[in-house]
Amino acid sequence: MKKIILLAILGLGILSCTTQKSTKTMELPSEWKHTTNIYEVNVRQYTPEGTFRAFEKHLPRLKEMGVKTLWFMPITPIAQKGKKGTLGSQYAAADYTAINPEFGTMEDFKHVVNEAHRLGFKVIIDWVANHTGWDHKWTKTNPDFYLKDPKTNDFQIASGMDDIIELDYKNPAMRKAMIDAMKFWVREANIDGFRCDLASWVEVDFWQEARPQVDAVKPLFWLGEFDELENPDYGKVFDASYIWSWMHKTREFNEKNLPLSDLKTLLQRYSDIGDGSMRAWFTSNHDENTWNGTEYEKYGVFAKPLAVFSITWNGVPLIYNGQELPLKTKRLEFLKKTLFLGAHSNPSCIISTKPC
């Protein structure tokens, strides 16, 4: 019965959403970012090769699927000092203006961006502005770019994650260097935007300073990892934000048998934010899949209804690579190789029922 009720409320929400969208389209500029969806690409786990060129073979499949925007997880080199696991975290950068050799070369990345553009995709990249790895080149050239731990007189570890260190946003020179690095990718690779990791861990006035300068190179799409219910000021800077409160509440709805009114109340709070920004609706991403479980582990029988909701409610649909297969209960490792596509690089093997 609970499942039927949820499906019913989702259906009503979809009908309501149709009305909202038609009104909103008249009010907002007819830019691609207001009608897009986002597909998160984990290059490391996508193919046996784990390279841009190998991933590029899948672009026709994703186009047929209806994907419009590709979000590449961090493409920069990974710091080696203090790295975690066998491959290290992609979120511990060693250089903001270079390519992770694990994925290929700068020319390989430009090639996949150009091919994506040719096929009609937009491309955004993950931007990790709050912290770097321990041997990022700035630790040698500009150690004053970092916060210091008064107890150790060494770089300050970022919130207990000992493979990363915090940048000092009180330093104007560091801010300029960060903005220049963001401009680099727009000019060098012609990307279309950024997904800003832990955006609310960085002072909002940095984003207020950075966005107009980077947008002056080319108007971009800015997706921030923050919940606007918790950080409303950031919603004035970013085009779209996360729905952490909704993600946690829907899991509790399944596991703790919460009343349906809790979901309705939360949806109303998101709707009350207004038209200044959009929400990215999802049931999984790289963090959730790795550490907290797949959508089928978290939501059980509600996994599919919530997936329908996330791609039909007013906002930006966001899916993690592999959800389309689906992965069911298979988690992708964060720090070592785990293929979600099995042993095949050939896209026809993924969508065909015939053996390859």
Protein Blocks (a to p, Z undefined) as FASTA:
>chain_A
ZZmmmmmmmmmmmmmmmmmmmmmmmmpccdfklmcccddddfklmpmnopaklmmmmmmm
mmmnopabdcdddfbdcdfehpacjkopaklcfbfkbccfklocfklmmmmmmmmmmnop
acdddddfkbccfkbfklmmmmmlpccdfklopacdeehiakbccddfkbmklmmmmmmm
mmmmmmmnopabdcdehkllpcfklmmmmmmmmmmmoccdddddddfklmmmlmmmpmbd
cdfklmmmmmmmmmnopafklmmmmmmmmmmnojmbccdddfbdfklmmmnopfklmnmm
mmmmmmmmmmmmgcdddddehjlmmnmjaccdfkbccdfkljafblklmmpcbdZZ
